Amino acid sequence: MKHAKYFVKLGGRDIRGNSVLEAISCGTLVLIDPDAMFSHQTLIPKETQIKTIEDIRKKIQHFDSDP
């Protein structure tokens, strides 16, 4: 995971949040639906919240163009 640029979670089953913490610890940018059930929601700023596949595409384009 420490070589990943993004950690994306949209849909699927609820998570406890350990993977989110691991991604953040590795310096990986987390893009996640704020309505997903996980225990560390306060760690996800508005700028990295997603709701749709289109949101993911736009966020990745934005962050890739302005690292």
N, CA, C and O atoms as a Tripos MOL2 file, in Angstrom:
@<TRIPOS>MOLECULE
protein
  268   267    67     0     0
PROTEIN
NO_CHARGES

@<TRIPOS>ATOM
      1 N           0.8080   -1.1860    0.0000 N.3       1 MET1
      2 CA          0.0000    0.0000    0.0000 C.3       1 MET1
      3 C           0.8610    1.2640    0.0000 C.2       1 MET1
      4 O           0.4210    2.3140   -0.4690 O.2       1 MET1
      5 N           2.0670    1.1700    0.5150 N.am      2 LYS2
      6 CA          2.8610    2.3970    0.5890 C.3       2 LYS2
      7 C           3.3360    2.8910   -0.7670 C.2       2 LYS2
      8 O           3.8840    3.9890   -0.8600 O.2       2 LYS2
      9 N           3.1400    2.1030   -1.8250 N.am      3 HIS3
     10 CA          3.4670    2.5640   -3.1720 C.3       3 HIS3
     11 C           2.2300    3.0290   -3.9290 C.2       3 HIS3
     12 O           2.3310    3.4780   -5.0710 O.2       3 HIS3
     13 N           1.0630    2.9220   -3.2970 N.am      4 ALA4
     14 CA         -0.1910    3.3370   -3.9300 C.3       4 ALA4
     15 C          -0.3330    4.8540   -3.8460 C.2       4 ALA4
     16 O           0.1080    5.4820   -2.8830 O.2       4 ALA4
     17 N          -0.9390    5.4110   -4.8450 N.am      5 LYS5
     18 CA         -1.1920    6.8450   -4.8620 C.3       5 LYS5
     19 C          -2.5250    7.1730   -4.1890 C.2       5 LYS5
     20 O          -2.6530    8.1810   -3.4940 O.2       5 LYS5
     21 N          -3.5200    6.2990   -4.4110 N.am      6 TYR6
     22 CA         -4.8630    6.5250   -3.8810 C.3       6 TYR6
     23 C          -5.4260    5.2550   -3.2550 C.2       6 TYR6
     24 O          -5.1270    4.1440   -3.6930 O.2       6 TYR6
     25 N          -6.2450    5.4380   -2.2230 N.am      7 PHE7
     26 CA         -7.0590    4.3830   -1.6400 C.3       7 PHE7
     27 C          -8.4930    4.8350   -1.8700 C.2       7 PHE7
     28 O          -8.9010    5.8790   -1.3620 O.2       7 PHE7
     29 N          -9.2680    4.0570   -2.6340 N.am      8 VAL8
     30 CA        -10.6270    4.4450   -2.9960 C.3       8 VAL8
     31 C         -11.6150    3.4430   -2.4120 C.2       8 VAL8
     32 O         -11.4620    2.2330   -2.5810 O.2       8 VAL8
     33 N         -12.6340    3.9610   -1.7210 N.am      9 LYS9
     34 CA        -13.6950    3.1180   -1.1680 C.3       9 LYS9
     35 C         -15.0290    3.7390   -1.5410 C.2       9 LYS9
     36 O         -15.3980    4.8020   -1.0420 O.2       9 LYS9
     37 N         -15.7500    3.0570   -2.4310 N.am     10 LEU10
     38 CA        -17.0770    3.5070   -2.8430 C.3      10 LEU10
     39 C         -17.9700    2.2780   -2.9420 C.2      10 LEU10
     40 O         -17.7190    1.3850   -3.7510 O.2      10 LEU10
     41 N         -18.9970    2.2350   -2.1330 N.am     11 GLY11
     42 CA        -19.9200    1.1090   -2.1610 C.3      11 GLY11
     43 C         -19.3290   -0.1220   -1.4890 C.2      11 GLY11
     44 O         -18.2920   -0.0620   -0.8270 O.2      11 GLY11
     45 N         -20.0210   -1.2350   -1.6810 N.am     12 GLY12
     46 CA        -19.5610   -2.4740   -1.0810 C.3      12 GLY12
     47 C         -19.9140   -2.5460    0.3910 C.2      12 GLY12
     48 O         -20.7690   -1.8100    0.8840 O.2      12 GLY12
     49 N         -19.2480   -3.4340    1.0660 N.am     13 ARG13
     50 CA        -19.5700   -3.6530    2.4740 C.3      13 ARG13
     51 C         -18.9570   -2.5840    3.3690 C.2      13 ARG13
     52 O         -17.9920   -1.9150    2.9990 O.2      13 ARG13
     53 N         -19.5320   -2.4410    4.5410 N.am     14 ASP14
     54 CA        -19.0040   -1.5040    5.5290 C.3      14 ASP14
     55 C         -17.6380   -1.9730    6.0040 C.2      14 ASP14
     56 O         -17.3510   -3.1700    6.0080 O.2      14 ASP14
     57 N         -16.7940   -1.0200    6.4050 N.am     15 ILE15
     58 CA        -15.4640   -1.3560    6.9020 C.3      15 ILE15
     59 C         -15.2940   -0.7520    8.2930 C.2      15 ILE15
     60 O         -15.9630    0.2200    8.6430 O.2      15 ILE15
     61 N         -14.4070   -1.3270    9.0700 N.am     16 ARG16
     62 CA        -14.1200   -0.7760   10.3980 C.3      16 ARG16
     63 C         -13.2280    0.4530   10.3090 C.2      16 ARG16
     64 O         -13.2980    1.3300   11.1700 O.2      16 ARG16
     65 N         -12.4140    0.5260    9.3080 N.am     17 GLY17
     66 CA        -11.5680    1.6920    9.1260 C.3      17 GLY17
     67 C         -10.0900    1.4360    9.2740 C.2      17 GLY17
     68 O          -9.2910    2.3530    9.0860 O.2      17 GLY17
     69 N          -9.6940    0.2030    9.6090 N.am     18 ASN18
     70 CA         -8.2680   -0.0890    9.7450 C.3      18 ASN18
     71 C          -7.5210    0.1680    8.4430 C.2      18 ASN18
     72 O          -6.4040    0.6850    8.4550 O.2      18 ASN18
     73 N          -8.1350   -0.1920    7.3250 N.am     19 SER19
     74 CA         -7.4770    0.0170    6.0300 C.3      19 SER19
     75 C          -7.3210    1.5050    5.7300 C.2      19 SER19
     76 O          -6.3370    1.9160    5.1140 O.2      19 SER19
     77 N          -8.2900    2.3130    6.1640 N.am     20 VAL20
     78 CA         -8.1960    3.7610    5.9840 C.3      20 VAL20
     79 C          -7.0200    4.3090    6.7930 C.2      20 VAL20
     80 O          -6.2390    5.1180    6.2920 O.2      20 VAL20
     81 N          -6.8990    3.8670    8.0390 N.am     21 LEU21
     82 CA         -5.7780    4.3060    8.8770 C.3      21 LEU21
     83 C          -4.4380    3.8700    8.2940 C.2      21 LEU21
     84 O          -3.4770    4.6390    8.3040 O.2      21 LEU21
     85 N          -4.3700    2.6450    7.7880 N.am     22 GLU22
     86 CA         -3.1300    2.1570    7.1780 C.3      22 GLU22
     87 C          -2.7720    2.9910    5.9560 C.2      22 GLU22
     88 O          -1.6080    3.3440    5.7650 O.2      22 GLU22
     89 N          -3.7580    3.3060    5.1320 N.am     23 ALA23
     90 CA         -3.5000    4.1200    3.9430 C.3      23 ALA23
     91 C          -2.9770    5.4940    4.3270 C.2      23 ALA23
     92 O          -2.0000    5.9700    3.7490 O.2      23 ALA23
     93 N          -3.6140    6.1300    5.2890 N.am     24 ILE24
     94 CA         -3.1700    7.4490    5.7420 C.3      24 ILE24
     95 C          -1.7540    7.3640    6.3090 C.2      24 ILE24
     96 O          -0.9250    8.2320    6.0360 O.2      24 ILE24
     97 N          -1.4770    6.3370    7.0870 N.am     25 SER25
     98 CA         -0.1400    6.1600    7.6730 C.3      25 SER25
     99 C           0.9330    5.9890    6.6100 C.2      25 SER25
    100 O           2.0810    6.3840    6.8090 O.2      25 SER25
    101 N           0.5580    5.4020    5.4840 N.am     26 CYS26
    102 CA          1.5070    5.1870    4.3820 C.3      26 CYS26
    103 C           1.6350    6.4030    3.4770 C.2      26 CYS26
    104 O           2.4440    6.4010    2.5490 O.2      26 CYS26
    105 N           0.8470    7.4390    3.7350 N.am     27 GLY27
    106 CA          0.8980    8.6280    2.8960 C.3      27 GLY27
    107 C           0.0560    8.5090    1.6430 C.2      27 GLY27
    108 O           0.2390    9.2750    0.6960 O.2      27 GLY27
    109 N          -0.8600    7.5610    1.6260 N.am     28 THR28
    110 CA         -1.7450    7.3580    0.4840 C.3      28 THR28
    111 C          -2.9870    8.2260    0.6640 C.2      28 THR28
    112 O          -3.5750    8.2530    1.7450 O.2      28 THR28
    113 N          -3.3850    8.9360   -0.3900 N.am     29 LEU29
    114 CA         -4.5640    9.7830   -0.3260 C.3      29 LEU29
    115 C          -5.8190    8.9170   -0.3420 C.2      29 LEU29
    116 O          -5.9820    8.0710   -1.2220 O.2      29 LEU29
    117 N          -6.7010    9.1250    0.6240 N.am     30 VAL30
    118 CA         -7.9280    8.3250    0.7600 C.3      30 VAL30
    119 C          -9.0960    9.0830    0.1430 C.2      30 VAL30
    120 O          -9.4080   10.2040    0.5440 O.2      30 VAL30
    121 N          -9.7340    8.4570   -0.8350 N.am     31 LEU31
    122 CA        -10.9640    8.9770   -1.4340 C.3      31 LEU31
    123 C         -12.0740    8.0350   -0.9990 C.2      31 LEU31
    124 O         -12.0430    6.8470   -1.3210 O.2      31 LEU31
    125 N         -13.0570    8.5550   -0.2680 N.am     32 ILE32
    126 CA        -14.0580    7.6730    0.3220 C.3      32 ILE32
    127 C         -15.4090    8.3890    0.4250 C.2      32 ILE32
    128 O         -15.4770    9.6100    0.5660 O.2      32 ILE32
    129 N         -16.4650    7.6000    0.3500 N.am     33 ASP33
    130 CA        -17.8220    8.0960    0.5420 C.3      33 ASP33
    131 C         -18.0060    8.4000    2.0270 C.2      33 ASP33
    132 O         -17.8170    7.5120    2.8570 O.2      33 ASP33
    133 N         -18.3710    9.6360    2.3820 N.am     34 PRO34
    134 CA        -18.5090    9.9820    3.7970 C.3      34 PRO34
    135 C         -19.6460    9.2230    4.4830 C.2      34 PRO34
    136 O         -19.6930    9.1670    5.7120 O.2      34 PRO34
    137 N         -20.5560    8.6400    3.7110 N.am     35 ASP35
    138 CA        -21.6560    7.8720    4.2930 C.3      35 ASP35
    139 C         -21.2740    6.4180    4.5630 C.2      35 ASP35
    140 O         -22.0530    5.6740    5.1570 O.2      35 ASP35
    141 N         -20.0820    6.0110    4.1320 N.am     36 ALA36
    142 CA        -19.6220    4.6530    4.3970 C.3      36 ALA36
    143 C         -19.4630    4.4810    5.9050 C.2      36 ALA36
    144 O         -19.0480    5.4020    6.6080 O.2      36 ALA36
    145 N         -19.7900    3.3220    6.3730 N.am     37 MET37
    146 CA        -19.6940    3.0690    7.8030 C.3      37 MET37
    147 C         -18.2550    2.6800    8.1640 C.2      37 MET37
    148 O         -17.8100    1.5700    7.8730 O.2      37 MET37
    149 N         -17.5570    3.5850    8.7830 N.am     38 PHE38
    150 CA        -16.2380    3.2850    9.3340 C.3      38 PHE38
    151 C         -16.0050    4.2010   10.5190 C.2      38 PHE38
    152 O         -16.6070    5.2710   10.6150 O.2      38 PHE38
    153 N         -15.1490    3.7910   11.4040 N.am     39 SER39
    154 CA        -15.0510    4.4440   12.7060 C.3      39 SER39
    155 C         -14.2170    5.7240   12.7450 C.2      39 SER39
    156 O         -14.1990    6.4000   13.7750 O.2      39 SER39
    157 N         -13.5390    6.0740   11.6830 N.am     40 HIS40
    158 CA        -12.6380    7.2370   11.7320 C.3      40 HIS40
    159 C         -13.0340    8.3010   10.7030 C.2      40 HIS40
    160 O         -12.1750    8.8320   10.0000 O.2      40 HIS40
    161 N         -14.3120    8.6070   10.6140 N.am     41 GLN41
    162 CA        -14.8100    9.5390    9.6000 C.3      41 GLN41
    163 C         -14.2210   10.9340    9.7460 C.2      41 GLN41
    164 O         -14.1260   11.6590    8.7560 O.2      41 GLN41
    165 N         -13.8300   11.3270   10.9310 N.am     42 THR42
    166 CA        -13.2860   12.6740   11.1290 C.3      42 THR42
    167 C         -11.9320   12.8590   10.4490 C.2      42 THR42
    168 O         -11.4660   13.9900   10.3150 O.2      42 THR42
    169 N         -11.3000   11.7850   10.0220 N.am     43 LEU43
    170 CA         -9.9990   11.8820    9.3500 C.3      43 LEU43
    171 C         -10.1230   12.2190    7.8690 C.2      43 LEU43
    172 O          -9.1190   12.4820    7.2070 O.2      43 LEU43
    173 N         -11.3440   12.2120    7.3450 N.am     44 ILE44
    174 CA        -11.5440   12.4060    5.9110 C.3      44 ILE44
    175 C         -12.0640   13.8240    5.6490 C.2      44 ILE44
    176 O         -13.2170   14.1290    5.9560 O.2      44 ILE44
    177 N         -11.2090   14.6960    5.0790 N.am     45 PRO45
    178 CA        -11.6510   16.0610    4.8020 C.3      45 PRO45
    179 C         -12.6350   16.0980    3.6230 C.2      45 PRO45
    180 O         -12.7040   15.1630    2.8260 O.2      45 PRO45
    181 N         -13.3710   17.1660    3.5360 N.am     46 LYS46
    182 CA        -14.3690   17.3280    2.4730 C.3      46 LYS46
    183 C         -13.7420   17.1910    1.0840 C.2      46 LYS46
    184 O         -14.3840   16.6840    0.1640 O.2      46 LYS46
    185 N         -12.5110   17.6350    0.9300 N.am     47 GLU47
    186 CA        -11.8350   17.6140   -0.3730 C.3      47 GLU47
    187 C         -11.6090   16.1950   -0.9090 C.2      47 GLU47
    188 O         -11.4000   16.0190   -2.1090 O.2      47 GLU47
    189 N         -11.6470   15.1960   -0.0430 N.am     48 THR48
    190 CA        -11.3980   13.8270   -0.4930 C.3      48 THR48
    191 C         -12.6320   12.9360   -0.3840 C.2      48 THR48
    192 O         -12.5280   11.7130   -0.4740 O.2      48 THR48
    193 N         -13.7930   13.5450   -0.1900 N.am     49 GLN49
    194 CA        -15.0300   12.7700   -0.1250 C.3      49 GLN49
    195 C         -15.5940   12.5510   -1.5250 C.2      49 GLN49
    196 O         -15.5650   13.4520   -2.3630 O.2      49 GLN49
    197 N         -16.1060   11.3520   -1.7710 N.am     50 ILE50
    198 CA        -16.6650   10.9940   -3.0700 C.3      50 ILE50
    199 C         -18.0390   10.3690   -2.8820 C.2      50 ILE50
    200 O         -18.3470    9.8300   -1.8190 O.2      50 ILE50
    201 N         -18.8650   10.4460   -3.9270 N.am     51 LYS51
    202 CA        -20.1880    9.8280   -3.9120 C.3      51 LYS51
    203 C         -20.4380    8.9730   -5.1540 C.2      51 LYS51
    204 O         -21.2510    8.0490   -5.1240 O.2      51 LYS51
    205 N         -19.7290    9.2870   -6.2550 N.am     52 THR52
    206 CA        -19.9670    8.6050   -7.5290 C.3      52 THR52
    207 C         -18.6380    8.2780   -8.2140 C.2      52 THR52
    208 O         -17.5780    8.7720   -7.8290 O.2      52 THR52
    209 N         -18.7310    7.4370   -9.2330 N.am     53 ILE53
    210 CA        -17.5520    7.1320  -10.0600 C.3      53 ILE53
    211 C         -17.0240    8.4200  -10.7090 C.2      53 ILE53
    212 O         -15.8140    8.6080  -10.8290 O.2      53 ILE53
    213 N         -17.9290    9.2910  -11.1180 N.am     54 GLU54
    214 CA        -17.5190   10.5700  -11.7170 C.3      54 GLU54
    215 C         -16.7400   11.4190  -10.7130 C.2      54 GLU54
    216 O         -15.7730   12.0830  -11.0870 O.2      54 GLU54
    217 N         -17.1480   11.4060   -9.4490 N.am     55 ASP55
    218 CA        -16.3970   12.1180   -8.4070 C.3      55 ASP55
    219 C         -14.9730   11.5830   -8.3120 C.2      55 ASP55
    220 O         -14.0220   12.3560   -8.1870 O.2      55 ASP55
    221 N         -14.8270   10.2690   -8.3720 N.am     56 ILE56
    222 CA        -13.4920    9.6550   -8.3040 C.3      56 ILE56
    223 C         -12.6340   10.1500   -9.4630 C.2      56 ILE56
    224 O         -11.4890   10.5570   -9.2680 O.2      56 ILE56
    225 N         -13.1930   10.1120  -10.6650 N.am     57 ARG57
    226 CA        -12.4510   10.5590  -11.8510 C.3      57 ARG57
    227 C         -12.0150   12.0140  -11.7030 C.2      57 ARG57
    228 O         -10.8610   12.3460  -11.9710 O.2      57 ARG57
    229 N         -12.9250   12.8740  -11.2810 N.am     58 LYS58
    230 CA        -12.6070   14.2970  -11.1390 C.3      58 LYS58
    231 C         -11.5510   14.5390  -10.0610 C.2      58 LYS58
    232 O         -10.6300   15.3320  -10.2560 O.2      58 LYS58
    233 N         -11.6880   13.8550   -8.9260 N.am     59 LYS59
    234 CA        -10.7200   14.0390   -7.8350 C.3      59 LYS59
    235 C          -9.3230   13.5870   -8.2500 C.2      59 LYS59
    236 O          -8.3350   14.2730   -7.9870 O.2      59 LYS59
    237 N          -9.2480   12.4240   -8.9030 N.am     60 ILE60
    238 CA         -7.9430   11.9240   -9.3320 C.3      60 ILE60
    239 C          -7.3290   12.8590  -10.3710 C.2      60 ILE60
    240 O          -6.1330   13.1450  -10.3100 O.2      60 ILE60
    241 N          -8.1200   13.3350  -11.3150 N.am     61 GLN61
    242 CA         -7.6010   14.3030  -12.2910 C.3      61 GLN61
    243 C          -7.1030   15.5580  -11.5870 C.2      61 GLN61
    244 O          -6.0370   16.0770  -11.9190 O.2      61 GLN61
    245 N          -7.8590   16.0420  -10.6290 N.am     62 HIS62
    246 CA         -7.4690   17.2450   -9.8900 C.3      62 HIS62
    247 C          -6.1600   17.0430   -9.1250 C.2      62 HIS62
    248 O          -5.2340   17.8470   -9.2340 O.2      62 HIS62
    249 N          -6.0990   15.9630   -8.3530 N.am     63 PHE63
    250 CA         -4.9000   15.7370   -7.5420 C.3      63 PHE63
    251 C          -3.6830   15.3790   -8.3930 C.2      63 PHE63
    252 O          -2.5580   15.7130   -8.0220 O.2      63 PHE63
    253 N          -3.8860   14.7070   -9.5240 N.am     64 ASP64
    254 CA         -2.7620   14.4050  -10.4190 C.3      64 ASP64
    255 C          -2.2330   15.6740  -11.0900 C.2      64 ASP64
    256 O          -1.0330   15.7860  -11.3400 O.2      64 ASP64
    257 N          -3.1040   16.6150  -11.3790 N.am     65 SER65
    258 CA         -2.6720   17.8360  -12.0580 C.3      65 SER65
    259 C          -2.0660   18.8570  -11.0900 C.2      65 SER65
    260 O          -1.3530   19.7660  -11.5140 O.2      65 SER65
    261 N          -2.3460   18.7100   -9.8020 N.am     66 ASP66
    262 CA         -1.8450   19.6610   -8.7990 C.3      66 ASP66
    263 C          -1.4020   18.9210   -7.5490 C.2      66 ASP66
    264 O          -2.0540   19.0030   -6.5070 O.2      66 ASP66
    265 N          -0.2730   18.1850   -7.6540 N.am     67 PRO67
    266 CA          0.1720   17.3680   -6.5190 C.3      67 PRO67
    267 C           0.5100   18.2120   -5.3000 C.2      67 PRO67
    268 O           0.8990   17.6730   -4.2640 O.2      67 PRO67
@<TRIPOS>BOND
     1     1     2 1
     2     2     3 1
     3     3     4 2
     4     3     5 am
     5     5     6 1
     6     6     7 1
     7     7     8 2
     8     7     9 am
     9     9    10 1
    10    10    11 1
    11    11    12 2
    12    11    13 am
    13    13    14 1
    14    14    15 1
    15    15    16 2
    16    15    17 am
    17    17    18 1
    18    18    19 1
    19    19    20 2
    20    19    21 am
    21    21    22 1
    22    22    23 1
    23    23    24 2
    24    23    25 am
    25    25    26 1
    26    26    27 1
    27    27    28 2
    28    27    29 am
    29    29    30 1
    30    30    31 1
    31    31    32 2
    32    31    33 am
    33    33    34 1
    34    34    35 1
    35    35    36 2
    36    35    37 am
    37    37    38 1
    38    38    39 1
    39    39    40 2
    40    39    41 am
    41    41    42 1
    42    42    43 1
    43    43    44 2
    44    43    45 am
    45    45    46 1
    46    46    47 1
    47    47    48 2
    48    47    49 am
    49    49    50 1
    50    50    51 1
    51    51    52 2
    52    51    53 am
    53    53    54 1
    54    54    55 1
    55    55    56 2
    56    55    57 am
    57    57    58 1
    58    58    59 1
    59    59    60 2
    60    59    61 am
    61    61    62 1
    62    62    63 1
    63    63    64 2
    64    63    65 am
    65    65    66 1
    66    66    67 1
    67    67    68 2
    68    67    69 am
    69    69    70 1
    70    70    71 1
    71    71    72 2
    72    71    73 am
    73    73    74 1
    74    74    75 1
    75    75    76 2
    76    75    77 am
    77    77    78 1
    78    78    79 1
    79    79    80 2
    80    79    81 am
    81    81    82 1
    82    82    83 1
    83    83    84 2
    84    83    85 am
    85    85    86 1
    86    86    87 1
    87    87    88 2
    88    87    89 am
    89    89    90 1
    90    90    91 1
    91    91    92 2
    92    91    93 am
    93    93    94 1
    94    94    95 1
    95    95    96 2
    96    95    97 am
    97    97    98 1
    98    98    99 1
    99    99   100 2
   100    99   101 am
   101   101   102 1
   102   102   103 1
   103   103   104 2
   104   103   105 am
   105   105   106 1
   106   106   107 1
   107   107   108 2
   108   107   109 am
   109   109   110 1
   110   110   111 1
   111   111   112 2
   112   111   113 am
   113   113   114 1
   114   114   115 1
   115   115   116 2
   116   115   117 am
   117   117   118 1
   118   118   119 1
   119   119   120 2
   120   119   121 am
   121   121   122 1
   122   122   123 1
   123   123   124 2
   124   123   125 am
   125   125   126 1
   126   126   127 1
   127   127   128 2
   128   127   129 am
   129   129   130 1
   130   130   131 1
   131   131   132 2
   132   131   133 am
   133   133   134 1
   134   134   135 1
   135   135   136 2
   136   135   137 am
   137   137   138 1
   138   138   139 1
   139   139   140 2
   140   139   141 am
   141   141   142 1
   142   142   143 1
   143   143   144 2
   144   143   145 am
   145   145   146 1
   146   146   147 1
   147   147   148 2
   148   147   149 am
   149   149   150 1
   150   150   151 1
   151   151   152 2
   152   151   153 am
   153   153   154 1
   154   154   155 1
   155   155   156 2
   156   155   157 am
   157   157   158 1
   158   158   159 1
   159   159   160 2
   160   159   161 am
   161   161   162 1
   162   162   163 1
   163   163   164 2
   164   163   165 am
   165   165   166 1
   166   166   167 1
   167   167   168 2
   168   167   169 am
   169   169   170 1
   170   170   171 1
   171   171   172 2
   172   171   173 am
   173   173   174 1
   174   174   175 1
   175   175   176 2
   176   175   177 am
   177   177   178 1
   178   178   179 1
   179   179   180 2
   180   179   181 am
   181   181   182 1
   182   182   183 1
   183   183   184 2
   184   183   185 am
   185   185   186 1
   186   186   187 1
   187   187   188 2
   188   187   189 am
   189   189   190 1
   190   190   191 1
   191   191   192 2
   192   191   193 am
   193   193   194 1
   194   194   195 1
   195   195   196 2
   196   195   197 am
   197   197   198 1
   198   198   199 1
   199   199   200 2
   200   199   201 am
   201   201   202 1
   202   202   203 1
   203   203   204 2
   204   203   205 am
   205   205   206 1
   206   206   207 1
   207   207   208 2
   208   207   209 am
   209   209   210 1
   210   210   211 1
   211   211   212 2
   212   211   213 am
   213   213   214 1
   214   214   215 1
   215   215   216 2
   216   215   217 am
   217   217   218 1
   218   218   219 1
   219   219   220 2
   220   219   221 am
   221   221   222 1
   222   222   223 1
   223   223   224 2
   224   223   225 am
   225   225   226 1
   226   226   227 1
   227   227   228 2
   228   227   229 am
   229   229   230 1
   230   230   231 1
   231   231   232 2
   232   231   233 am
   233   233   234 1
   234   234   235 1
   235   235   236 2
   236   235   237 am
   237   237   238 1
   238   238   239 1
   239   239   240 2
   240   239   241 am
   241   241   242 1
   242   242   243 1
   243   243   244 2
   244   243   245 am
   245   245   246 1
   246   246   247 1
   247   247   248 2
   248   247   249 am
   249   249   250 1
   250   250   251 1
   251   251   252 2
   252   251   253 am
   253   253   254 1
   254   254   255 1
   255   255   256 2
   256   255   257 am
   257   257   258 1
   258   258   259 1
   259   259   260 2
   260   259   261 am
   261   261   262 1
   262   262   263 1
   263   263   264 2
   264   263   265 am
   265   265   266 1
   266   266   267 1
   267   267   268 2
@<TRIPOS>SUBSTRUCTURE
     1 MET1         2 RESIDUE 1 A MET
     2 LYS2         6 RESIDUE 1 A LYS
     3 HIS3        10 RESIDUE 1 A HIS
     4 ALA4        14 RESIDUE 1 A ALA
     5 LYS5        18 RESIDUE 1 A LYS
     6 TYR6        22 RESIDUE 1 A TYR
     7 PHE7        26 RESIDUE 1 A PHE
     8 VAL8        30 RESIDUE 1 A VAL
     9 LYS9        34 RESIDUE 1 A LYS
    10 LEU10       38 RESIDUE 1 A LEU
    11 GLY11       42 RESIDUE 1 A GLY
    12 GLY12       46 RESIDUE 1 A GLY
    13 ARG13       50 RESIDUE 1 A ARG
    14 ASP14       54 RESIDUE 1 A ASP
    15 ILE15       58 RESIDUE 1 A ILE
    16 ARG16       62 RESIDUE 1 A ARG
    17 GLY17       66 RESIDUE 1 A GLY
    18 ASN18       70 RESIDUE 1 A ASN
    19 SER19       74 RESIDUE 1 A SER
    20 VAL20       78 RESIDUE 1 A VAL
    21 LEU21       82 RESIDUE 1 A LEU
    22 GLU22       86 RESIDUE 1 A GLU
    23 ALA23       90 RESIDUE 1 A ALA
    24 ILE24       94 RESIDUE 1 A ILE
    25 SER25       98 RESIDUE 1 A SER
    26 CYS26      102 RESIDUE 1 A CYS
    27 GLY27      106 RESIDUE 1 A GLY
    28 THR28      110 RESIDUE 1 A THR
    29 LEU29      114 RESIDUE 1 A LEU
    30 VAL30      118 RESIDUE 1 A VAL
    31 LEU31      122 RESIDUE 1 A LEU
    32 ILE32      126 RESIDUE 1 A ILE
    33 ASP33      130 RESIDUE 1 A ASP
    34 PRO34      134 RESIDUE 1 A PRO
    35 ASP35      138 RESIDUE 1 A ASP
    36 ALA36      142 RESIDUE 1 A ALA
    37 MET37      146 RESIDUE 1 A MET
    38 PHE38      150 RESIDUE 1 A PHE
    39 SER39      154 RESIDUE 1 A SER
    40 HIS40      158 RESIDUE 1 A HIS
    41 GLN41      162 RESIDUE 1 A GLN
    42 THR42      166 RESIDUE 1 A THR
    43 LEU43      170 RESIDUE 1 A LEU
    44 ILE44      174 RESIDUE 1 A ILE
    45 PRO45      178 RESIDUE 1 A PRO
    46 LYS46      182 RESIDUE 1 A LYS
    47 GLU47      186 RESIDUE 1 A GLU
    48 THR48      190 RESIDUE 1 A THR
    49 GLN49      194 RESIDUE 1 A GLN
    50 ILE50      198 RESIDUE 1 A ILE
    51 LYS51      202 RESIDUE 1 A LYS
    52 THR52      206 RESIDUE 1 A THR
    53 ILE53      210 RESIDUE 1 A ILE
    54 GLU54      214 RESIDUE 1 A GLU
    55 ASP55      218 RESIDUE 1 A ASP
    56 ILE56      222 RESIDUE 1 A ILE
    57 ARG57      226 RESIDUE 1 A ARG
    58 LYS58      230 RESIDUE 1 A LYS
    59 LYS59      234 RESIDUE 1 A LYS
    60 ILE60      238 RESIDUE 1 A ILE
    61 GLN61      242 RESIDUE 1 A GLN
    62 HIS62      246 RESIDUE 1 A HIS
    63 PHE63      250 RESIDUE 1 A PHE
    64 ASP64      254 RESIDUE 1 A ASP
    65 SER65      258 RESIDUE 1 A SER
    66 ASP66      262 RESIDUE 1 A ASP
    67 PRO67      266 RESIDUE 1 A PRO
